[in-house]
Amino acid sequence: MPVDLPIDAVVDARGLSCPLPLLKAKQALNSMLAGQTLHVMATDAGSERDFQRFAELSGNHLLEARVLDGEFHYWLRKAD
């Protein structure tokens, strides 16, 4: 996890299949303020493509994407 990144909300989507990890992330972002950071944990390999594309289309910023111990972790900053 990025050391200097404050996390404002966490979505644990481990064990959920596509499109649920992205759907849960969208719901969380909807309740967040601009500039806040969301950490999403997922186990669905399809989420890698989904989160990259979602960031491009939505204007939210995918700050980082990492695979840690077979899990996919995403850090998104809500767009202004």
MMTF fields as JSON, N, C-alpha, C and O atoms, coordinates in Angstrom:
{
  "mmtfVersion": "1.0.0",
  "mmtfProducer": "UNKNOWN",
  "numBonds": 319,
  "numAtoms": 320,
  "numGroups": 80,
  "numChains": 1,
  "numModels": 1,
  "chainsPerModel": [1],
  "groupsPerChain": [80],
  "chainIdList": ["A"],
  "bondAtomList": [4, 2, 8, 6, 12, 10, 16, 14, 20, 18, 24, 22, 28, 26, 32, 30, 36, 34, 40, 38, 44, 42, 48, 46, 52, 50, 56, 54, 60, 58, 64, 62, 68, 66, 72, 70, 76, 74, 80, 78, 84, 82, 88, 86, 92, 90, 96, 94, 100, 98, 104, 102, 108, 106, 112, 110, 116, 114, 120, 118, 124, 122, 128, 126, 132, 130, 136, 134, 140, 138, 144, 142, 148, 146, 152, 150, 156, 154, 160, 158, 164, 162, 168, 166, 172, 170, 176, 174, 180, 178, 184, 182, 188, 186, 192, 190, 196, 194, 200, 198, 204, 202, 208, 206, 212, 210, 216, 214, 220, 218, 224, 222, 228, 226, 232, 230, 236, 234, 240, 238, 244, 242, 248, 246, 252, 250, 256, 254, 260, 258, 264, 262, 268, 266, 272, 270, 276, 274, 280, 278, 284, 282, 288, 286, 292, 290, 296, 294, 300, 298, 304, 302, 308, 306, 312, 310, 316, 314],
  "bondOrderList": [1, 1, 1, 1, 1, 1, 1, 1, 1, 1, 1, 1, 1, 1, 1, 1, 1, 1, 1, 1, 1, 1, 1, 1, 1, 1, 1, 1, 1, 1, 1, 1, 1, 1, 1, 1, 1, 1, 1, 1, 1, 1, 1, 1, 1, 1, 1, 1, 1, 1, 1, 1, 1, 1, 1, 1, 1, 1, 1, 1, 1, 1, 1, 1, 1, 1, 1, 1, 1, 1, 1, 1, 1, 1, 1, 1, 1, 1, 1],
  "groupList": [{"groupName": "MET", "atomNameList": ["N", "CA", "C", "O"], "elementList": ["N", "C", "C", "O"], "formalChargeList": [0, 0, 0, 0], "bondAtomList": [1, 0, 2, 1, 3, 2], "bondOrderList": [1, 1, 2], "singleLetterCode": "M", "chemCompType": "L-PEPTIDE LINKING"}, {"groupName": "PRO", "atomNameList": ["N", "CA", "C", "O"], "elementList": ["N", "C", "C", "O"], "formalChargeList": [0, 0, 0, 0], "bondAtomList": [1, 0, 2, 1, 3, 2], "bondOrderList": [1, 1, 2], "singleLetterCode": "P", "chemCompType": "L-PEPTIDE LINKING"}, {"groupName": "VAL", "atomNameList": ["N", "CA", "C", "O"], "elementList": ["N", "C", "C", "O"], "formalChargeList": [0, 0, 0, 0], "bondAtomList": [1, 0, 2, 1, 3, 2], "bondOrderList": [1, 1, 2], "singleLetterCode": "V", "chemCompType": "L-PEPTIDE LINKING"}, {"groupName": "ASP", "atomNameList": ["N", "CA", "C", "O"], "elementList": ["N", "C", "C", "O"], "formalChargeList": [0, 0, 0, 0], "bondAtomList": [1, 0, 2, 1, 3, 2], "bondOrderList": [1, 1, 2], "singleLetterCode": "D", "chemCompType": "L-PEPTIDE LINKING"}, {"groupName": "LEU", "atomNameList": ["N", "CA", "C", "O"], "elementList": ["N", "C", "C", "O"], "formalChargeList": [0, 0, 0, 0], "bondAtomList": [1, 0, 2, 1, 3, 2], "bondOrderList": [1, 1, 2], "singleLetterCode": "L", "chemCompType": "L-PEPTIDE LINKING"}, {"groupName": "ILE", "atomNameList": ["N", "CA", "C", "O"], "elementList": ["N", "C", "C", "O"], "formalChargeList": [0, 0, 0, 0], "bondAtomList": [1, 0, 2, 1, 3, 2], "bondOrderList": [1, 1, 2], "singleLetterCode": "I", "chemCompType": "L-PEPTIDE LINKING"}, {"groupName": "ALA", "atomNameList": ["N", "CA", "C", "O"], "elementList": ["N", "C", "C", "O"], "formalChargeList": [0, 0, 0, 0], "bondAtomList": [1, 0, 2, 1, 3, 2], "bondOrderList": [1, 1, 2], "singleLetterCode": "A", "chemCompType": "L-PEPTIDE LINKING"}, {"groupName": "ARG", "atomNameList": ["N", "CA", "C", "O"], "elementList": ["N", "C", "C", "O"], "formalChargeList": [0, 0, 0, 0], "bondAtomList": [1, 0, 2, 1, 3, 2], "bondOrderList": [1, 1, 2], "singleLetterCode": "R", "chemCompType": "L-PEPTIDE LINKING"}, {"groupName": "GLY", "atomNameList": ["N", "CA", "C", "O"], "elementList": ["N", "C", "C", "O"], "formalChargeList": [0, 0, 0, 0], "bondAtomList": [1, 0, 2, 1, 3, 2], "bondOrderList": [1, 1, 2], "singleLetterCode": "G", "chemCompType": "PEPTIDE LINKING"}, {"groupName": "SER", "atomNameList": ["N", "CA", "C", "O"], "elementList": ["N", "C", "C", "O"], "formalChargeList": [0, 0, 0, 0], "bondAtomList": [1, 0, 2, 1, 3, 2], "bondOrderList": [1, 1, 2], "singleLetterCode": "S", "chemCompType": "L-PEPTIDE LINKING"}, {"groupName": "CYS", "atomNameList": ["N", "CA", "C", "O"], "elementList": ["N", "C", "C", "O"], "formalChargeList": [0, 0, 0, 0], "bondAtomList": [1, 0, 2, 1, 3, 2], "bondOrderList": [1, 1, 2], "singleLetterCode": "C", "chemCompType": "L-PEPTIDE LINKING"}, {"groupName": "LYS", "atomNameList": ["N", "CA", "C", "O"], "elementList": ["N", "C", "C", "O"], "formalChargeList": [0, 0, 0, 0], "bondAtomList": [1, 0, 2, 1, 3, 2], "bondOrderList": [1, 1, 2], "singleLetterCode": "K", "chemCompType": "L-PEPTIDE LINKING"}, {"groupName": "GLN", "atomNameList": ["N", "CA", "C", "O"], "elementList": ["N", "C", "C", "O"], "formalChargeList": [0, 0, 0, 0], "bondAtomList": [1, 0, 2, 1, 3, 2], "bondOrderList": [1, 1, 2], "singleLetterCode": "Q", "chemCompType": "L-PEPTIDE LINKING"}, {"groupName": "ASN", "atomNameList": ["N", "CA", "C", "O"], "elementList": ["N", "C", "C", "O"], "formalChargeList": [0, 0, 0, 0], "bondAtomList": [1, 0, 2, 1, 3, 2], "bondOrderList": [1, 1, 2], "singleLetterCode": "N", "chemCompType": "L-PEPTIDE LINKING"}, {"groupName": "THR", "atomNameList": ["N", "CA", "C", "O"], "elementList": ["N", "C", "C", "O"], "formalChargeList": [0, 0, 0, 0], "bondAtomList": [1, 0, 2, 1, 3, 2], "bondOrderList": [1, 1, 2], "singleLetterCode": "T", "chemCompType": "L-PEPTIDE LINKING"}, {"groupName": "HIS", "atomNameList": ["N", "CA", "C", "O"], "elementList": ["N", "C", "C", "O"], "formalChargeList": [0, 0, 0, 0], "bondAtomList": [1, 0, 2, 1, 3, 2], "bondOrderList": [1, 1, 2], "singleLetterCode": "H", "chemCompType": "L-PEPTIDE LINKING"}, {"groupName": "GLU", "atomNameList": ["N", "CA", "C", "O"], "elementList": ["N", "C", "C", "O"], "formalChargeList": [0, 0, 0, 0], "bondAtomList": [1, 0, 2, 1, 3, 2], "bondOrderList": [1, 1, 2], "singleLetterCode": "E", "chemCompType": "L-PEPTIDE LINKING"}, {"groupName": "PHE", "atomNameList": ["N", "CA", "C", "O"], "elementList": ["N", "C", "C", "O"], "formalChargeList": [0, 0, 0, 0], "bondAtomList": [1, 0, 2, 1, 3, 2], "bondOrderList": [1, 1, 2], "singleLetterCode": "F", "chemCompType": "L-PEPTIDE LINKING"}, {"groupName": "TYR", "atomNameList": ["N", "CA", "C", "O"], "elementList": ["N", "C", "C", "O"], "formalChargeList": [0, 0, 0, 0], "bondAtomList": [1, 0, 2, 1, 3, 2], "bondOrderList": [1, 1, 2], "singleLetterCode": "Y", "chemCompType": "L-PEPTIDE LINKING"}, {"groupName": "TRP", "atomNameList": ["N", "CA", "C", "O"], "elementList": ["N", "C", "C", "O"], "formalChargeList": [0, 0, 0, 0], "bondAtomList": [1, 0, 2, 1, 3, 2], "bondOrderList": [1, 1, 2], "singleLetterCode": "W", "chemCompType": "L-PEPTIDE LINKING"}],
  "groupTypeList": [0, 1, 2, 3, 4, 1, 5, 3, 6, 2, 2, 3, 6, 7, 8, 4, 9, 10, 1, 4, 1, 4, 4, 11, 6, 11, 12, 6, 4, 13, 9, 0, 4, 6, 8, 12, 14, 4, 15, 2, 0, 6, 14, 3, 6, 8, 9, 16, 7, 3, 17, 12, 7, 17, 6, 16, 4, 9, 8, 13, 15, 4, 4, 16, 6, 7, 2, 4, 3, 8, 16, 17, 15, 18, 19, 4, 7, 11, 6, 3],
  "groupIdList": [1, 2, 3, 4, 5, 6, 7, 8, 9, 10, 11, 12, 13, 14, 15, 16, 17, 18, 19, 20, 21, 22, 23, 24, 25, 26, 27, 28, 29, 30, 31, 32, 33, 34, 35, 36, 37, 38, 39, 40, 41, 42, 43, 44, 45, 46, 47, 48, 49, 50, 51, 52, 53, 54, 55, 56, 57, 58, 59, 60, 61, 62, 63, 64, 65, 66, 67, 68, 69, 70, 71, 72, 73, 74, 75, 76, 77, 78, 79, 80],
  "secStructList": [7, 7, 6, 6, 7, 7, 7, 7, 3, 3, 3, 3, 3, 6, 6, 7, 7, 6, 6, 2, 2, 2, 2, 2, 2, 2, 2, 2, 2, 2, 6, 1, 7, 6, 6, 7, 3, 3, 3, 3, 3, 3, 7, 7, 6, 6, 2, 2, 2, 2, 2, 2, 2, 2, 2, 2, 2, 2, 7, 7, 3, 3, 3, 3, 3, 3, 3, 3, 6, 6, 3, 3, 3, 3, 3, 3, 3, 7, 7, 7],
  "xCoordList": [0.849, 0.0, 0.887, 1.906, 0.507, 1.301, 1.378, 0.356, 2.573, 2.786, 2.184, 1.611, 2.306, 1.894, 0.475, 0.118, -0.33, -1.663, -2.729, -2.916, -3.431, -4.52, -5.694, -6.046, -6.286, -7.418, -8.681, -8.754, -9.666, -10.909, -12.001, -12.909, -11.919, -12.917, -12.286, -11.356, -12.812, -12.312, -13.491, -14.533, -13.311, -14.302, -13.617, -12.626, -14.144, -13.631, -14.537, -15.606, -14.091, -14.87, -14.257, -14.52, -13.442, -12.827, -13.904, -14.822, -13.773, -14.738, -15.908, -16.719, -16.01, -17.102, -16.645, -15.497, -17.55, -17.236, -17.651, -18.497, -17.029, -17.345, -18.843, -19.392, -19.505, -19.036, -19.154, -19.052, -19.365, -19.632, -18.504, -18.808, -17.215, -16.184, -16.272, -16.156, -16.475, -16.58, -17.866, -17.856, -18.953, -20.222, -20.116, -20.59, -19.504, -19.34, -18.423, -18.65, -17.394, -16.502, -17.257, -17.09, -18.084, -18.87, -19.803, -19.931, -20.452, -21.358, -20.603, -21.086, -19.422, -18.62, -18.197, -18.28, -17.745, -17.314, -18.454, -18.233, -19.658, -20.817, -21.06, -21.619, -20.65, -20.881, -19.648, -19.634, -18.627, -17.384, -17.286, -17.977, -16.426, -16.169, -15.046, -14.192, -15.048, -13.986, -12.628, -12.455, -11.678, -10.326, -10.084, -8.938, -11.145, -10.958, -10.48, -10.671, -9.85, -9.249, -9.964, -10.271, -10.22, -10.882, -9.889, -9.206, -9.811, -8.986, -9.939, -10.82, -9.759, -10.6, -9.741, -8.655, -10.24, -9.577, -10.488, -11.683, -9.925, -10.719, -9.912, -8.684, -10.614, -9.946, -10.262, -9.693, -11.142, -11.526, -10.488, -10.289, -9.835, -8.784, -9.329, -8.585, -10.598, -11.198, -11.272, -11.464, -11.119, -11.206, -10.066, -10.214, -8.932, -7.81, -8.227, -8.019, -8.804, -9.268, -10.412, -10.447, -11.347, -12.516, -12.134, -12.661, -11.232, -10.879, -10.103, -10.282, -9.236, -8.487, -9.455, -9.363, -10.368, -11.33, -12.28, -12.592, -12.736, -13.625, -12.964, -13.604, -11.695, -10.989, -10.915, -11.108, -10.638, -10.546, -11.891, -11.93, -12.972, -14.289, -14.938, -15.667, -14.679, -15.388, -14.695, -15.32, -13.405, -12.667, -12.074, -11.297, -12.433, -11.785, -10.363, -10.094, -9.464, -8.052, -7.657, -7.807, -7.154, -6.597, -5.168, -4.267, -4.971, -3.665, -2.663, -1.486, -3.149, -2.259, -3.081, -4.214, -2.492, -3.082, -1.961, -0.912, -2.184, -1.156, -1.789, -2.951, -0.994, -1.383, -0.541, 0.687, -1.22, -0.54, -1.085, -2.272, -0.232, -0.632, -1.848, -2.752, -1.865, -2.954, -4.234, -5.243, -4.204, -5.37, -5.061, -3.912, -6.103, -5.964, -6.354, -7.426, -5.484, -5.717, -5.679, -4.794, -6.652, -6.78, -6.962, -7.652, -6.328, -6.495, -7.009, -6.334, -8.201, -8.866, -9.09, -9.455, -8.867, -9.185, -10.413, -10.46, -11.414, -12.64, -12.359, -11.668, -12.913, -12.705, -13.341, -14.31, -12.76, -13.273, -14.604, -15.178],
  "yCoordList": [-1.184, 0.0, 1.237, 1.273, 2.242, 3.468, 4.034, 4.241, 4.274, 4.685, 6.048, 6.243, 6.982, 8.357, 8.667, 9.834, 7.644, 7.857, 7.653, 6.532, 8.718, 8.533, 7.834, 8.162, 6.88, 6.124, 6.615, 6.612, 7.035, 7.547, 6.485, 6.588, 5.461, 4.395, 3.136, 3.203, 1.984, 0.688, -0.15, -0.195, -0.82, -1.775, -3.13, -3.294, -4.095, -5.458, -6.265, -6.725, -6.425, -7.141, -8.515, -9.113, -9.006, -10.309, -11.384, -11.382, -12.305, -13.386, -13.043, -13.916, -11.802, -11.386, -11.436, -11.121, -11.832, -11.909, -10.634, -9.877, -10.42, -9.294, -9.292, -10.353, -8.18, -6.802, -6.277, -5.068, -7.139, -6.67, -5.85, -4.867, -6.196, -5.33, -3.888, -2.951, -3.714, -2.363, -1.676, -0.484, -2.408, -1.842, -1.355, -0.265, -2.144, -1.741, -0.522, 0.357, -0.466, 0.698, 1.947, 3.014, 1.824, 2.965, 3.467, 4.675, 2.553, 2.944, 3.694, 4.702, 3.203, 3.869, 5.259, 6.221, 5.368, 6.668, 7.674, 8.865, 7.212, 8.108, 8.785, 9.881, 8.149, 8.724, 9.457, 9.897, 9.584, 10.221, 11.642, 12.002, 12.431, 13.795, 13.809, 12.923, 14.811, 14.974, 15.007, 15.673, 14.284, 14.263, 13.156, 12.893, 12.502, 11.415, 10.16, 10.012, 9.252, 8.055, 6.798, 6.634, 5.913, 4.632, 3.512, 3.509, 2.558, 1.352, 0.19, -0.075, -0.507, -1.652, -2.91, -2.922, -3.972, -5.274, -6.237, -6.313, -6.973, -7.898, -9.157, -9.153, -10.23, -11.463, -11.828, -12.783, -11.099, -11.363, -10.753, -9.538, -11.602, -11.135, -10.149, -9.287, -10.252, -9.332, -7.907, -6.965, -7.756, -6.414, -5.517, -4.295, -6.101, -5.276, -4.428, -3.215, -5.057, -4.356, -3.399, -2.262, -3.868, -3.07, -1.758, -0.703, -1.813, -0.607, 0.381, 1.592, -0.131, 0.755, 1.494, 2.712, 0.767, 1.36, 2.319, 3.395, 1.921, 2.765, 4.114, 5.16, 4.082, 5.327, 6.222, 7.434, 5.625, 6.403, 7.054, 8.213, 6.325, 6.809, 7.74, 8.659, 7.509, 8.246, 9.541, 10.432, 9.64, 10.812, 10.649, 11.494, 9.57, 9.274, 8.81, 8.283, 9.0, 8.722, 7.389, 7.199, 6.473, 5.224, 5.539, 5.599, 5.738, 6.145, 5.009, 5.214, 3.803, 2.648, 1.379, 1.311, 0.374, -0.965, -1.951, -1.904, -2.835, -3.824, -5.183, -5.296, -6.226, -7.591, -7.979, -8.032, -8.25, -8.626, -9.966, -10.085, -10.962, -12.301, -12.825, -13.41, -12.613, -13.119, -12.306, -12.692, -11.201, -10.311, -9.025, -8.588, -8.437, -7.207, -6.028, -6.021, -5.045, -3.862, -2.625, -2.469, -1.75, -0.523, 0.656, 0.568, 1.749, 3.0, 4.036, 4.387, 4.511, 5.47, 6.781, 6.788, 7.89, 9.2, 9.719, 9.769, 10.107, 10.624, 11.933, 12.813, 12.034, 13.225, 14.462, 14.377, 15.6, 16.891, 17.236, 18.282],
  "zCoordList": [0.0, 0.0, 0.0, 0.69, -0.765, -0.746, 0.67, 1.326, 1.119, 2.505, 2.814, 3.886, 1.899, 2.174, 1.706, 1.548, 1.485, 0.933, 2.008, 2.481, 2.399, 3.367, 2.68, 1.547, 3.37, 2.829, 3.541, 4.77, 2.756, 3.321, 3.398, 4.223, 2.541, 2.543, 1.962, 1.159, 2.385, 1.92, 1.456, 2.109, 0.311, -0.181, -0.257, -0.969, 0.474, 0.422, -0.506, -0.106, -1.743, -2.748, -3.034, -4.077, -2.1, -2.29, -2.31, -1.49, -3.264, -3.399, -4.31, -4.619, -4.743, -5.627, -7.078, -7.392, -7.949, -9.379, -10.09, -9.615, -11.242, -12.103, -12.411, -12.706, -12.357, -12.197, -10.774, -10.564, -9.795, -8.428, -7.791, -7.114, -7.968, -7.36, -7.851, -7.061, -9.145, -9.688, -9.229, -8.921, -9.183, -8.735, -7.296, -6.975, -6.434, -5.026, -4.924, -4.092, -5.762, -5.763, -6.209, -5.618, -7.245, -7.724, -6.626, -6.427, -5.914, -4.834, -3.745, -3.228, -3.4, -2.366, -2.832, -2.069, -4.077, -4.597, -4.617, -4.399, -4.875, -4.904, -3.565, -3.519, -2.48, -1.154, -0.615, 0.535, -1.445, -1.01, -1.561, -2.514, -0.951, -1.401, -2.424, -2.429, -3.286, -4.28, -3.583, -2.563, -4.147, -3.588, -2.578, -2.213, -2.12, -1.161, -1.883, -3.091, -1.12, -1.685, -1.217, -0.036, -2.179, -1.93, -2.199, -3.224, -1.271, -1.443, -1.681, -0.864, -2.811, -3.152, -3.177, -3.757, -2.539, -2.557, -3.309, -3.027, -4.268, -5.07, -5.373, -5.294, -5.718, -6.116, -7.56, -8.089, -8.198, -9.58, -10.531, -10.546, -11.319, -12.231, -13.261, -13.728, -13.624, -14.572, -14.05, -14.818, -12.751, -12.168, -12.634, -12.647, -13.016, -13.485, -14.681, -14.693, -15.663, -16.861, -16.502, -16.972, -15.666, -15.311, -14.628, -14.979, -13.665, -12.916, -13.769, -13.639, -14.646, -15.538, -16.458, -16.612, -17.059, -17.992, -17.263, -17.772, -16.068, -15.288, -14.987, -15.09, -14.618, -14.306, -15.539, -15.446, -16.686, -17.924, -18.267, -18.679, -18.101, -18.502, -17.481, -17.854, -16.208, -15.156, -14.744, -14.169, -15.04, -14.594, -13.206, -12.761, -12.515, -11.237, -11.531, -12.61, -10.591, -10.832, -10.201, -8.994, -11.019, -10.508, -10.093, -10.929, -8.795, -8.29, -8.351, -8.645, -8.069, -8.049, -8.154, -7.678, -8.784, -8.87, -8.6, -9.243, -7.653, -7.294, -7.086, -6.695, -7.358, -7.02, -5.817, -5.891, -4.708, -3.468, -2.997, -2.693, -2.937, -2.482, -3.237, -2.641, -4.549, -5.377, -5.314, -5.904, -4.617, -4.542, -5.288, -5.366, -5.83, -6.595, -5.708, -5.104, -5.638, -4.81, -5.691, -6.533, -5.482, -6.271, -5.326, -4.311, -5.69, -4.95, -5.937, -6.904, -5.676, -6.566, -5.826, -4.651, -6.526, -5.96, -6.683, -7.912, -5.888, -6.482, -7.2, -6.688, -8.393, -9.224, -8.587, -7.833, -8.919, -8.416, -9.041, -8.735]
}
